[in-house]
Amino acid sequence: MAKADGHILRVQGLKTYFPIRRGVFSRIRGWVRAVDGVDLDIPRGQTVGLVGESGCGKTTLGRTLLRLIPATAGTAWFEDELIFSANRRRMRQLRRQMQIIFQDPVGSLNPRMTVQTIVGEPLKVHGLAHGRALRQRVVNLLEQVGLSPGYLNRYPHEFSGGQRQRIGIARALALEPKFIICDEPVSALDVSIQSQILNLLADLQDALGLSYLFIAHNLAVVEHFCGEVAVMYLGQIVERAGSEDLYRNPVHPYTKTLLSAVPIPDPRTKTACQAPVGDVSDTSGPFTGCPFHPRCSLAQDQCRQECPQLREIGPGHFVACWRTE
């Protein structure tokens, strides 16, 4: 049995399906395959980026790893411990080491709670601090993320978007985790604030030795923030490589399509976006072949009949595509 050797997290064959219910009795008529057989490793103390179109399963994957959504099949190890088979008591302990920063800094904070209650709640739930010790711990967390201790008794609506996200980060750090899922933590923020939050996350990683799974749409951010990048399409990882290698030498047609859409901040440079043809495959029913073949201009008969598996085409560079041969 494989373990998370050298990695803080290792995932094999992860599947997350959602039932489609129809009729008077709400019987299950099919399944939406949000995550469909994902293998993923997170090196200790490093950042792995996860990119792809909206609806490809990125957020579902992240929440499944934390068991916020039940997994349909597959195995995941946090360090050397199986996540999905852990009982309720052990999972409660594991959650102290695995946290998440949500995309929406407004919706992820309870508007009826003060900052002190929001950040201190994880400490109270796990019985780690009470009274003055709890207050002091919250003050330290706020200072760690660049917020004033004077904000303790304020409510979320009194802060800007960037400040709210800092509160969310402080809450994620409260239990001193080793691994944090960053679910598009800057996509809802102004561009001027995004760099501040990214610098904060990088500083925290260096100071605390954190490992990140960084889910994002902004490929330019991922290139500079992540050491490795995994590209996801319709619930499957289609390409994975080191950040520099992936951006300089993309292999999968879908990866090339994504990168061609990244705007270049130079009006003198003209680029042609390689828009995919065809329609997205229906994830509610079984399909054969490569999931990208209906939109791929390079598709051949083999692409329509057999689903390619991730294979290494270079040191640390994996791709699932028949056309790489």
TORKOL-4160 file (C-alpha; in steps of 0.2 Angstrom, whole numbers, padded with zeros to 4 digits, m for minus):
325
<pt num="1" X="0000" Y="0000" Z="0000"/>
<pt num="2" X="0007" Y="0017" Z="m0005"/>
<pt num="3" X="0010" Y="0030" Z="0008"/>
<pt num="4" X="0013" Y="0049" Z="0008"/>
<pt num="5" X="0032" Y="0046" Z="0007"/>
<pt num="6" X="0041" Y="0063" Z="0005"/>
<pt num="7" X="0024" Y="0071" Z="0003"/>
<pt num="8" X="0012" Y="0079" Z="0015"/>
<pt num="9" X="m0003" Y="0073" Z="0005"/>
<pt num="10" X="m0005" Y="0059" Z="m0008"/>
<pt num="11" X="m0021" Y="0055" Z="m0018"/>
<pt num="12" X="m0024" Y="0040" Z="m0029"/>
<pt num="13" X="m0039" Y="0037" Z="m0040"/>
<pt num="14" X="m0050" Y="0050" Z="m0031"/>
<pt num="15" X="m0068" Y="0050" Z="m0037"/>
<pt num="16" X="m0083" Y="0061" Z="m0031"/>
<pt num="17" X="m0099" Y="0059" Z="m0040"/>
<pt num="18" X="m0116" Y="0068" Z="m0036"/>
<pt num="19" X="m0132" Y="0059" Z="m0039"/>
<pt num="20" X="m0145" Y="0066" Z="m0052"/>
<pt num="21" X="m0163" Y="0063" Z="m0045"/>
<pt num="22" X="m0178" Y="0064" Z="m0056"/>
<pt num="23" X="m0196" Y="0059" Z="m0055"/>
<pt num="24" X="m0209" Y="0059" Z="m0041"/>
<pt num="25" X="m0199" Y="0048" Z="m0029"/>
<pt num="26" X="m0183" Y="0057" Z="m0033"/>
<pt num="27" X="m0174" Y="0041" Z="m0039"/>
<pt num="28" X="m0156" Y="0042" Z="m0045"/>
<pt num="29" X="m0156" Y="0042" Z="m0064"/>
<pt num="30" X="m0137" Y="0046" Z="m0066"/>
<pt num="31" X="m0122" Y="0053" Z="m0058"/>
<pt num="32" X="m0112" Y="0070" Z="m0061"/>
<pt num="33" X="m0094" Y="0065" Z="m0061"/>
<pt num="34" X="m0086" Y="0080" Z="m0053"/>
<pt num="35" X="m0070" Y="0072" Z="m0049"/>
<pt num="36" X="m0066" Y="0056" Z="m0059"/>
<pt num="37" X="m0050" Y="0047" Z="m0055"/>
<pt num="38" X="m0037" Y="0060" Z="m0049"/>
<pt num="39" X="m0020" Y="0056" Z="m0043"/>
<pt num="40" X="m0011" Y="0070" Z="m0035"/>
<pt num="41" X="0004" Y="0073" Z="m0023"/>
<pt num="42" X="0008" Y="0088" Z="m0013"/>
<pt num="43" X="0026" Y="0089" Z="m0008"/>
<pt num="44" X="0030" Y="0095" Z="0010"/>
<pt num="45" X="0032" Y="0113" Z="0012"/>
<pt num="46" X="0028" Y="0117" Z="m0006"/>
<pt num="47" X="0014" Y="0124" Z="m0017"/>
<pt num="48" X="0005" Y="0115" Z="m0030"/>
<pt num="49" X="m0007" Y="0125" Z="m0041"/>
<pt num="50" X="m0023" Y="0117" Z="m0048"/>
<pt num="51" X="m0030" Y="0126" Z="m0063"/>
<pt num="52" X="m0044" Y="0123" Z="m0076"/>
<pt num="53" X="m0061" Y="0130" Z="m0082"/>
<pt num="54" X="m0075" Y="0134" Z="m0070"/>
<pt num="55" X="m0084" Y="0118" Z="m0067"/>
<pt num="56" X="m0070" Y="0106" Z="m0070"/>
<pt num="57" X="m0070" Y="0100" Z="m0052"/>
<pt num="58" X="m0056" Y="0110" Z="m0043"/>
<pt num="59" X="m0066" Y="0116" Z="m0028"/>
<pt num="60" X="m0074" Y="0099" Z="m0026"/>
<pt num="61" X="m0057" Y="0090" Z="m0026"/>
<pt num="62" X="m0051" Y="0102" Z="m0012"/>
<pt num="63" X="m0067" Y="0100" Z="m0001"/>
<pt num="64" X="m0067" Y="0081" Z="m0004"/>
<pt num="65" X="m0049" Y="0080" Z="0003"/>
<pt num="66" X="m0055" Y="0088" Z="0019"/>
<pt num="67" X="m0070" Y="0077" Z="0019"/>
<pt num="68" X="m0082" Y="0092" Z="0018"/>
<pt num="69" X="m0089" Y="0082" Z="0003"/>
<pt num="70" X="m0089" Y="0063" Z="0004"/>
<pt num="71" X="m0078" Y="0054" Z="m0008"/>
<pt num="72" X="m0086" Y="0041" Z="m0020"/>
<pt num="73" X="m0070" Y="0031" Z="m0022"/>
<pt num="74" X="m0051" Y="0032" Z="m0021"/>
<pt num="75" X="m0038" Y="0034" Z="m0007"/>
<pt num="76" X="m0029" Y="0049" Z="0001"/>
<pt num="77" X="m0015" Y="0049" Z="0014"/>
<pt num="78" X="m0011" Y="0064" Z="0025"/>
<pt num="79" X="0007" Y="0061" Z="0029"/>
<pt num="80" X="0005" Y="0042" Z="0033"/>
<pt num="81" X="m0013" Y="0041" Z="0038"/>
<pt num="82" X="m0028" Y="0037" Z="0028"/>
<pt num="83" X="m0040" Y="0051" Z="0027"/>
<pt num="84" X="m0056" Y="0043" Z="0021"/>
<pt num="85" X="m0056" Y="0028" Z="0033"/>
<pt num="86" X="m0053" Y="0039" Z="0048"/>
<pt num="87" X="m0066" Y="0038" Z="0061"/>
<pt num="88" X="m0075" Y="0054" Z="0067"/>
<pt num="89" X="m0064" Y="0057" Z="0082"/>
<pt num="90" X="m0048" Y="0055" Z="0072"/>
<pt num="91" X="m0055" Y="0065" Z="0058"/>
<pt num="92" X="m0058" Y="0079" Z="0071"/>
<pt num="93" X="m0039" Y="0078" Z="0075"/>
<pt num="94" X="m0034" Y="0078" Z="0057"/>
<pt num="95" X="m0044" Y="0094" Z="0053"/>
<pt num="96" X="m0032" Y="0103" Z="0065"/>
<pt num="97" X="m0018" Y="0100" Z="0053"/>
<pt num="98" X="m0028" Y="0103" Z="0037"/>
<pt num="99" X="m0037" Y="0119" Z="0034"/>
<pt num="100" X="m0045" Y="0129" Z="0020"/>
<pt num="101" X="m0046" Y="0147" Z="0014"/>
<pt num="102" X="m0062" Y="0151" Z="0005"/>
<pt num="103" X="m0064" Y="0160" Z="m0011"/>
<pt num="104" X="m0077" Y="0172" Z="m0005"/>
<pt num="105" X="m0071" Y="0183" Z="0009"/>
<pt num="106" X="m0089" Y="0190" Z="0012"/>
<pt num="107" X="m0099" Y="0173" Z="0012"/>
<pt num="108" X="m0086" Y="0164" Z="0022"/>
<pt num="109" X="m0087" Y="0175" Z="0038"/>
<pt num="110" X="m0102" Y="0175" Z="0049"/>
<pt num="111" X="m0109" Y="0193" Z="0049"/>
<pt num="112" X="m0116" Y="0191" Z="0066"/>
<pt num="113" X="m0099" Y="0186" Z="0074"/>
<pt num="114" X="m0085" Y="0198" Z="0079"/>
<pt num="115" X="m0068" Y="0196" Z="0073"/>
<pt num="116" X="m0063" Y="0189" Z="0090"/>
<pt num="117" X="m0077" Y="0176" Z="0089"/>
<pt num="118" X="m0073" Y="0171" Z="0071"/>
<pt num="119" X="m0054" Y="0168" Z="0073"/>
<pt num="120" X="m0056" Y="0161" Z="0091"/>
<pt num="121" X="m0070" Y="0149" Z="0087"/>
<pt num="122" X="m0058" Y="0135" Z="0081"/>
<pt num="123" X="m0048" Y="0136" Z="0097"/>
<pt num="124" X="m0064" Y="0135" Z="0108"/>
<pt num="125" X="m0071" Y="0120" Z="0098"/>
<pt num="126" X="m0055" Y="0110" Z="0100"/>
<pt num="127" X="m0052" Y="0116" Z="0118"/>
<pt num="128" X="m0035" Y="0124" Z="0115"/>
<pt num="129" X="m0038" Y="0141" Z="0123"/>
<pt num="130" X="m0050" Y="0150" Z="0134"/>
<pt num="131" X="m0052" Y="0167" Z="0142"/>
<pt num="132" X="m0037" Y="0178" Z="0142"/>
<pt num="133" X="m0027" Y="0165" Z="0133"/>
<pt num="134" X="m0039" Y="0164" Z="0119"/>
<pt num="135" X="m0040" Y="0183" Z="0117"/>
<pt num="136" X="m0021" Y="0184" Z="0117"/>
<pt num="137" X="m0020" Y="0170" Z="0104"/>
<pt num="138" X="m0032" Y="0179" Z="0093"/>
<pt num="139" X="m0022" Y="0195" Z="0095"/>
<pt num="140" X="m0006" Y="0186" Z="0089"/>
<pt num="141" X="m0015" Y="0179" Z="0074"/>
<pt num="142" X="m0022" Y="0196" Z="0069"/>
<pt num="143" X="m0004" Y="0203" Z="0070"/>
<pt num="144" X="0003" Y="0188" Z="0060"/>
<pt num="145" X="m0009" Y="0192" Z="0045"/>
<pt num="146" X="m0006" Y="0211" Z="0046"/>
<pt num="147" X="m0022" Y="0217" Z="0056"/>
<pt num="148" X="m0023" Y="0228" Z="0071"/>
<pt num="149" X="m0028" Y="0220" Z="0088"/>
<pt num="150" X="m0040" Y="0235" Z="0089"/>
<pt num="151" X="m0051" Y="0225" Z="0076"/>
<pt num="152" X="m0056" Y="0212" Z="0089"/>
<pt num="153" X="m0074" Y="0218" Z="0092"/>
<pt num="154" X="m0078" Y="0223" Z="0074"/>
<pt num="155" X="m0090" Y="0214" Z="0062"/>
<pt num="156" X="m0085" Y="0208" Z="0045"/>
<pt num="157" X="m0096" Y="0222" Z="0036"/>
<pt num="158" X="m0084" Y="0235" Z="0043"/>
<pt num="159" X="m0069" Y="0228" Z="0033"/>
<pt num="160" X="m0063" Y="0229" Z="0015"/>
<pt num="161" X="m0062" Y="0213" Z="0005"/>
<pt num="162" X="m0044" Y="0211" Z="0008"/>
<pt num="163" X="m0045" Y="0214" Z="0026"/>
<pt num="164" X="m0059" Y="0200" Z="0027"/>
<pt num="165" X="m0048" Y="0188" Z="0018"/>
<pt num="166" X="m0034" Y="0192" Z="0031"/>
<pt num="167" X="m0047" Y="0187" Z="0044"/>
<pt num="168" X="m0051" Y="0171" Z="0035"/>
<pt num="169" X="m0032" Y="0167" Z="0034"/>
<pt num="170" X="m0030" Y="0170" Z="0053"/>
<pt num="171" X="m0045" Y="0158" Z="0056"/>
<pt num="172" X="m0036" Y="0145" Z="0045"/>
<pt num="173" X="m0020" Y="0147" Z="0055"/>
<pt num="174" X="m0028" Y="0146" Z="0072"/>
<pt num="175" X="m0025" Y="0128" Z="0074"/>
<pt num="176" X="m0007" Y="0128" Z="0068"/>
<pt num="177" X="m0011" Y="0117" Z="0052"/>
<pt num="178" X="0003" Y="0109" Z="0041"/>
<pt num="179" X="m0008" Y="0110" Z="0025"/>
<pt num="180" X="m0020" Y="0123" Z="0018"/>
<pt num="181" X="m0031" Y="0122" Z="0003"/>
<pt num="182" X="m0032" Y="0140" Z="m0004"/>
<pt num="183" X="m0048" Y="0140" Z="m0014"/>
<pt num="184" X="m0045" Y="0154" Z="m0026"/>
<pt num="185" X="m0041" Y="0166" Z="m0011"/>
<pt num="186" X="m0038" Y="0181" Z="m0022"/>
<pt num="187" X="m0050" Y="0180" Z="m0036"/>
<pt num="188" X="m0063" Y="0191" Z="m0027"/>
<pt num="189" X="m0051" Y="0204" Z="m0023"/>
<pt num="190" X="m0045" Y="0220" Z="m0032"/>
<pt num="191" X="m0029" Y="0218" Z="m0042"/>
<pt num="192" X="m0019" Y="0230" Z="m0030"/>
<pt num="193" X="m0024" Y="0219" Z="m0015"/>
<pt num="194" X="m0021" Y="0202" Z="m0023"/>
<pt num="195" X="m0002" Y="0204" Z="m0023"/>
<pt num="196" X="m0003" Y="0209" Z="m0004"/>
<pt num="197" X="m0012" Y="0193" Z="0000"/>
<pt num="198" X="m0001" Y="0182" Z="m0011"/>
<pt num="199" X="0015" Y="0190" Z="m0002"/>
<pt num="200" X="0007" Y="0186" Z="0015"/>
<pt num="201" X="0003" Y="0168" Z="0010"/>
<pt num="202" X="0022" Y="0166" Z="0004"/>
<pt num="203" X="0028" Y="0174" Z="0020"/>
<pt num="204" X="0018" Y="0162" Z="0031"/>
<pt num="205" X="0024" Y="0147" Z="0021"/>
<pt num="206" X="0042" Y="0152" Z="0024"/>
<pt num="207" X="0039" Y="0156" Z="0042"/>
<pt num="208" X="0028" Y="0141" Z="0047"/>
<pt num="209" X="0033" Y="0128" Z="0034"/>
<pt num="210" X="0016" Y="0126" Z="0026"/>
<pt num="211" X="0011" Y="0116" Z="0011"/>
<pt num="212" X="m0003" Y="0123" Z="0000"/>
<pt num="213" X="m0014" Y="0117" Z="m0014"/>
<pt num="214" X="m0018" Y="0133" Z="m0023"/>
<pt num="215" X="m0034" Y="0133" Z="m0033"/>
<pt num="216" X="m0035" Y="0147" Z="m0046"/>
<pt num="217" X="m0041" Y="0153" Z="m0063"/>
<pt num="218" X="m0027" Y="0167" Z="m0065"/>
<pt num="219" X="m0013" Y="0157" Z="m0073"/>
<pt num="220" X="m0001" Y="0172" Z="m0072"/>
<pt num="221" X="m0003" Y="0171" Z="m0053"/>
<pt num="222" X="m0001" Y="0152" Z="m0053"/>
<pt num="223" X="0015" Y="0153" Z="m0063"/>
<pt num="224" X="0024" Y="0164" Z="m0050"/>
<pt num="225" X="0017" Y="0157" Z="m0034"/>
<pt num="226" X="0017" Y="0138" Z="m0037"/>
<pt num="227" X="0032" Y="0127" Z="m0039"/>
<pt num="228" X="0021" Y="0114" Z="m0048"/>
<pt num="229" X="0005" Y="0115" Z="m0058"/>
<pt num="230" X="m0009" Y="0102" Z="m0062"/>
<pt num="231" X="m0021" Y="0106" Z="m0076"/>
<pt num="232" X="m0039" Y="0099" Z="m0073"/>
<pt num="233" X="m0052" Y="0095" Z="m0086"/>
<pt num="234" X="m0069" Y="0087" Z="m0082"/>
<pt num="235" X="m0063" Y="0080" Z="m0066"/>
<pt num="236" X="m0047" Y="0073" Z="m0072"/>
<pt num="237" X="m0029" Y="0079" Z="m0072"/>
<pt num="238" X="m0023" Y="0080" Z="m0090"/>
<pt num="239" X="m0006" Y="0087" Z="m0087"/>
<pt num="240" X="0006" Y="0091" Z="m0072"/>
<pt num="241" X="0023" Y="0098" Z="m0072"/>
<pt num="242" X="0035" Y="0110" Z="m0063"/>
<pt num="243" X="0028" Y="0128" Z="m0066"/>
<pt num="244" X="0043" Y="0134" Z="m0077"/>
<pt num="245" X="0042" Y="0118" Z="m0088"/>
<pt num="246" X="0023" Y="0118" Z="m0090"/>
<pt num="247" X="0023" Y="0137" Z="m0095"/>
<pt num="248" X="0037" Y="0135" Z="m0107"/>
<pt num="249" X="0033" Y="0118" Z="m0114"/>
<pt num="250" X="0014" Y="0114" Z="m0113"/>
<pt num="251" X="0010" Y="0098" Z="m0121"/>
<pt num="252" X="m0008" Y="0094" Z="m0119"/>
<pt num="253" X="m0020" Y="0103" Z="m0131"/>
<pt num="254" X="m0031" Y="0109" Z="m0117"/>
<pt num="255" X="m0016" Y="0116" Z="m0108"/>
<pt num="256" X="m0010" Y="0126" Z="m0123"/>
<pt num="257" X="m0028" Y="0133" Z="m0125"/>
<pt num="258" X="m0028" Y="0139" Z="m0107"/>
<pt num="259" X="m0011" Y="0147" Z="m0109"/>
<pt num="260" X="m0015" Y="0155" Z="m0125"/>
<pt num="261" X="m0029" Y="0165" Z="m0116"/>
<pt num="262" X="m0018" Y="0173" Z="m0104"/>
<pt num="263" X="m0017" Y="0191" Z="m0108"/>
<pt num="264" X="0001" Y="0199" Z="m0110"/>
<pt num="265" X="0002" Y="0216" Z="m0103"/>
<pt num="266" X="0010" Y="0224" Z="m0118"/>
<pt num="267" X="m0001" Y="0232" Z="m0131"/>
<pt num="268" X="0012" Y="0230" Z="m0145"/>
<pt num="269" X="0012" Y="0211" Z="m0143"/>
<pt num="270" X="m0002" Y="0202" Z="m0153"/>
<pt num="271" X="m0007" Y="0184" Z="m0148"/>
<pt num="272" X="m0020" Y="0172" Z="m0155"/>
<pt num="273" X="m0031" Y="0163" Z="m0143"/>
<pt num="274" X="m0033" Y="0145" Z="m0147"/>
<pt num="275" X="m0051" Y="0143" Z="m0144"/>
<pt num="276" X="m0057" Y="0125" Z="m0143"/>
<pt num="277" X="m0070" Y="0119" Z="m0155"/>
<pt num="278" X="m0085" Y="0108" Z="m0151"/>
<pt num="279" X="m0095" Y="0106" Z="m0135"/>
<pt num="280" X="m0090" Y="0101" Z="m0118"/>
<pt num="281" X="m0094" Y="0082" Z="m0114"/>
<pt num="282" X="m0109" Y="0078" Z="m0104"/>
<pt num="283" X="m0102" Y="0073" Z="m0087"/>
<pt num="284" X="m0119" Y="0065" Z="m0081"/>
<pt num="285" X="m0116" Y="0050" Z="m0092"/>
<pt num="286" X="m0102" Y="0038" Z="m0097"/>
<pt num="287" X="m0091" Y="0044" Z="m0111"/>
<pt num="288" X="m0077" Y="0035" Z="m0120"/>
<pt num="289" X="m0060" Y="0041" Z="m0125"/>
<pt num="290" X="m0051" Y="0056" Z="m0120"/>
<pt num="291" X="m0063" Y="0069" Z="m0111"/>
<pt num="292" X="m0056" Y="0083" Z="m0121"/>
<pt num="293" X="m0058" Y="0075" Z="m0138"/>
<pt num="294" X="m0075" Y="0083" Z="m0143"/>
<pt num="295" X="m0066" Y="0100" Z="m0142"/>
<pt num="296" X="m0049" Y="0095" Z="m0148"/>
<pt num="297" X="m0043" Y="0099" Z="m0166"/>
<pt num="298" X="m0030" Y="0085" Z="m0166"/>
<pt num="299" X="m0042" Y="0071" Z="m0160"/>
<pt num="300" X="m0040" Y="0054" Z="m0169"/>
<pt num="301" X="m0049" Y="0038" Z="m0168"/>
<pt num="302" X="m0039" Y="0032" Z="m0154"/>
<pt num="303" X="m0043" Y="0048" Z="m0144"/>
<pt num="304" X="m0062" Y="0044" Z="m0146"/>
<pt num="305" X="m0061" Y="0026" Z="m0141"/>
<pt num="306" X="m0048" Y="0025" Z="m0127"/>
<pt num="307" X="m0045" Y="0037" Z="m0112"/>
<pt num="308" X="m0026" Y="0041" Z="m0110"/>
<pt num="309" X="m0018" Y="0039" Z="m0093"/>
<pt num="310" X="m0005" Y="0051" Z="m0086"/>
<pt num="311" X="0012" Y="0046" Z="m0091"/>
<pt num="312" X="0029" Y="0054" Z="m0088"/>
<pt num="313" X="0036" Y="0061" Z="m0104"/>
<pt num="314" X="0050" Y="0070" Z="m0096"/>
<pt num="315" X="0058" Y="0072" Z="m0078"/>
<pt num="316" X="0043" Y="0077" Z="m0068"/>
<pt num="317" X="0032" Y="0081" Z="m0083"/>
<pt num="318" X="0016" Y="0070" Z="m0084"/>
<pt num="319" X="0003" Y="0071" Z="m0098"/>
<pt num="320" X="m0013" Y="0062" Z="m0103"/>
<pt num="321" X="m0014" Y="0063" Z="m0122"/>
<pt num="322" X="m0011" Y="0051" Z="m0136"/>
<pt num="323" X="m0004" Y="0064" Z="m0147"/>
<pt num="324" X="0012" Y="0065" Z="m0137"/>
<pt num="325" X="0018" Y="0049" Z="m0145"/>
